[in-house]
Amino acid sequence: MEFEYAEALKRLPEQFFAKLVKTTQALMKEGHDVINLGQGNPDQPTPEFIVKELQEASENPKFHKYSPFQGYPFLKEAIADFYQKEYQVDIDPTTEVAILFGAKTGLVEISQCLLNENDKVLVPDPGYPDYMSGIALANASPIDMPLLKENSFLPDYQKITDADLNDSKLMFLNYPNNPTAATATKEFFDETIQIANKHHICVVHDFAYGAIGFDGNKPQSFLQSKGAKDVGVEVYTLSKTFNMAGWRVAFAVGNPSVIKALELIQDHYYVSIFGAIQKAAKTALDNGQVAIEELNEVYQRRRDAFLTNAEKIGWYGGTASGSFFVWMPTPKGFSSEQFAELLLERAHVVVAPGNGFGESGEGYVRIGLLDNEVRLQEACERIEKLRLFK
Ligand SMILES: Cc1ncc(COP(=O)(O)O)c(C=O)c1O
C-alpha cells in the first residue's frame, strides 16, 4: 500500500541540491578525485576536550534517564555565561534560553510556533533554504528581501513596501551570512529593531556562523543592539563553532514569549537532548575560547589561500567577511547552474550554484572552505585549465 501524504508535507519545497549531490557521488564512485566545496559540513573533528567530556558523562547513570523536558539548567546557565563573556549580553537562563536539536530544527519550529495560514514572512534572498521549510509547513507566504552586492548583501528596508512590512509577522536574518559570507553591522541591527517595533515583526537572527569572522572582526550579535530582546531571538549552534554538526545541539536566546513557544512545541515533539551531550555542550561553551580562536585561524588561512589562487587565475569579486564560505561571481556568459555543472564535470570541483538559495543568488556560486589550502589551490588550478577567466 502507498499512503497519501498530508497537505503540509506536500507543500515542502524540493531539495535543490539533491541533483548536485547525486552527480558528485556518481563521479566519486567512478573513482574520480572530486574536490567537494559544495556543502556546509565542517571537515574538522570536534575538539578533544569536548569529546572526552561526552565519554565521561555518558557513563553517568543520571544521564541514562529522560532528561528534564526543557533541558538541564546547567546548560542554560552556561549559555547565559557564554553570551555574557562573548557579547556582554545579559540573558536570564530561566526565561530567555531554549535548547534546540540543532539550529535547523529550531528555525523550522519558530514558523510553526508563530505563523498561521497565509501569514507573511520576510526572508533573505539568497538565504538558507530551511527557513522555507517551516514557512511551508505553516502554509504561510515568504516575501523575499534581496541581498545585493550594492547594499553589502544586507536587506534594504527602504525598498520593502509599507504594506509588506505591515503584513509580515516574522523576519529571518542571518549574519555572518550563508551563502554570501557577508557580515552585519550594529547600525544595521539597530535599524532592524526600529522596523520591527514599528511594524510589529518578530525577528529571528540565525547566528549559525557567529564564531567565524575574518580579519579580526568578531561578528556582531543581534542581541548586542538595544531593544533586541523586545523584538526577537537569536539562534546559535555548536555545529560550526565547535565542529559539532553531528551532535545536534543549539539554542535560541532572547524574547521570553518566543522562547516559551519553542519550549511548548518541543514539550510535545521530544524530551530534551541526551544529558551527556548537554554536559559536553556546557564544557564547550565554558572552555571553548582557544578552540574558537583556532577555528578562525584555520578558516582565515583557507579563505586567503582560495582568494589568492582565484585572483591568480583572474577570478575576482568574491566576498568573505565571515562564515566559512566565499561568494564568487560566475564568469561572463554563464548562469550559476551552468558554471557549477561545468566545474563539476570538467574540473571535478563541486561548488553550490547561487540560484539554489534564491533568485538573487543568480550570477554567483558558493565556495565552502571545507578542505585544506593545498586542495583549495588545486581547485583553482583545475578551474584555470578551463580558460574561463581572461
Ligand atoms: C545559516 C544556517 N543556519 C542553520 C544551519 C543549521 O545548523 P544546525 O547544524 O545547528 O542545524 C546551517 C547549517 O548549514 C546554516 O548554514
The ligand as a Tripos MOL2 file, in Angstrom:
@<TRIPOS>MOLECULE
LIG
   16    16     1     0     0
SMALL
NO_CHARGES

@<TRIPOS>ATOM
      1 C1         22.6330   29.5900    8.0050 C.3       1 LIG1
      2 C2         22.4990   28.2790    8.6900 C.ar      1 LIG1
      3 N1         21.6230   28.1580    9.6890 N.ar      1 LIG1
      4 C3         21.4610   26.9980   10.3400 C.ar      1 LIG1
      5 C4         22.1740   25.8780    9.9900 C.ar      1 LIG1
      6 C5         21.8920   24.5830   10.7080 C.3       1 LIG1
      7 O1         22.6960   24.3750   11.7900 O.3       1 LIG1
      8 P1         22.4960   23.1210   12.7120 P.3       1 LIG1
      9 O2         23.5620   22.1460   12.3920 O.co2     1 LIG1
     10 O3         22.6040   23.6340   14.1070 O.co2     1 LIG1
     11 O4         21.1320   22.5460   12.4440 O.co2     1 LIG1
     12 C6         23.0960   25.9480    8.9570 C.ar      1 LIG1
     13 C7         23.8270   24.7450    8.5560 C.2       1 LIG1
     14 O5         24.3260   24.5890    7.4980 O.2       1 LIG1
     15 C8         23.2570   27.1770    8.2870 C.ar      1 LIG1
     16 O6         24.1040   27.3020    7.2720 O.3       1 LIG1
@<TRIPOS>BOND
     1     1     2 1
     2     2     3 ar
     3     2    15 ar
     4     3     4 ar
     5     4     5 ar
     6     5     6 1
     7     5    12 ar
     8     6     7 1
     9     7     8 1
    10     8     9 2
    11     8    10 1
    12     8    11 1
    13    12    13 1
    14    12    15 ar
    15    13    14 2
    16    15    16 1
@<TRIPOS>SUBSTRUCTURE
     1 LIG1         1 GROUP 0 **** ****
